């Protein structure tokens, strides 16, 4: 495991969400969040990337258990946000 994967595992444990399985699996989390934040940073503004990641977490947490699996929900939200960011013209 690399440093980033170790960090994801450590933070999930610290926040008490390590039992969420694949939602906190570094192999899922890393590309999901990094790809989305990259698109937001390049399409909107760099400071928008961590704020969007935070909002994504709130949305997934709020919607969990209300339909599609949580992983699919997180992927869908992240993809929609990344696509929206790619469409935004840079100022």
C-alpha positions as CSV (number, residue, x, y, z in Angstrom):
1,X,0.0,0.0,0.0
2,X,1.3,3.5,-0.8
3,X,1.2,6.6,1.4
4,X,-2.1,7.8,-0.1
5,X,-3.8,4.4,0.4
6,X,-2.5,4.3,3.9
7,X,-3.8,7.8,4.6
8,X,-7.3,7.0,3.2
9,X,-7.4,3.9,5.5
10,X,-6.2,5.8,8.5
11,X,-8.6,8.7,8.0
12,X,-11.6,6.3,7.5
13,X,-10.7,4.6,10.7
14,X,-10.3,7.9,12.6
15,X,-13.7,9.1,11.3
16,X,-15.4,5.8,12.2
17,X,-16.4,5.0,8.7
18,X,-14.0,2.1,8.0
19,X,-16.8,-0.4,8.2
20,X,-18.3,1.1,4.9
21,X,-16.3,-1.3,2.9
22,X,-15.7,-0.4,-0.8
23,X,-16.8,3.2,-0.2
24,X,-13.6,3.7,1.8
25,X,-11.5,1.2,-0.2
26,X,-8.5,3.2,-1.4
27,X,-8.8,1.5,-4.9
28,X,-12.3,3.1,-5.2
29,X,-11.8,6.4,-3.3
30,X,-8.5,7.4,-4.9
31,X,-9.6,7.5,-8.6
32,X,-13.1,8.6,-7.8
33,X,-12.1,11.7,-5.8
34,X,-8.9,12.6,-7.7
35,X,-10.5,12.4,-11.1
36,X,-13.5,14.5,-10.0
37,X,-11.3,17.1,-8.2
38,X,-9.0,17.3,-11.1
39,X,-11.8,18.2,-13.5
40,X,-13.2,20.7,-11.0
41,X,-9.8,22.3,-10.4
42,X,-9.2,22.7,-14.1
43,X,-12.8,23.6,-15.2
44,X,-13.8,25.9,-12.4
45,X,-11.0,26.9,-10.0
46,X,-8.4,25.1,-7.9
47,X,-10.1,26.1,-4.6
48,X,-13.3,24.6,-5.8
49,X,-11.8,21.1,-5.8
50,X,-11.7,20.4,-2.1
51,X,-15.0,22.2,-1.5
52,X,-16.7,20.1,-4.1
53,X,-15.2,16.9,-2.6
54,X,-16.6,18.0,0.8
55,X,-20.0,18.6,-0.7
56,X,-19.9,15.3,-2.5
57,X,-19.3,13.6,0.8
58,X,-22.3,15.3,2.4
59,X,-24.5,14.4,-0.6
60,X,-23.5,10.7,-0.5
61,X,-23.9,10.6,3.2
62,X,-27.4,12.2,3.1
63,X,-28.6,10.0,0.2
64,X,-27.1,6.7,1.4
65,X,-29.8,4.0,1.6
66,X,-32.3,5.9,-0.5
67,X,-31.9,4.0,-3.8
68,X,-28.8,2.8,-5.7
69,X,-25.9,1.4,-3.9
70,X,-23.7,3.9,-2.1
71,X,-20.7,3.2,-4.4
72,X,-22.9,3.8,-7.5
73,X,-24.3,6.9,-5.9
74,X,-20.9,8.4,-5.2
75,X,-19.7,7.5,-8.7
76,X,-22.7,9.1,-10.2
77,X,-22.5,12.3,-8.2
78,X,-18.7,12.5,-8.9
79,X,-19.2,12.0,-12.6
80,X,-21.9,14.6,-12.8
81,X,-19.8,17.2,-11.0
82,X,-16.7,16.4,-13.1
83,X,-18.7,16.7,-16.3
84,X,-20.2,20.0,-15.2
85,X,-16.7,21.3,-14.4
86,X,-15.3,20.2,-17.8
87,X,-18.1,22.2,-19.5
88,X,-17.5,25.4,-17.6
89,X,-15.5,28.0,-19.5
90,X,-12.4,29.2,-17.7
91,X,-12.4,32.9,-16.7
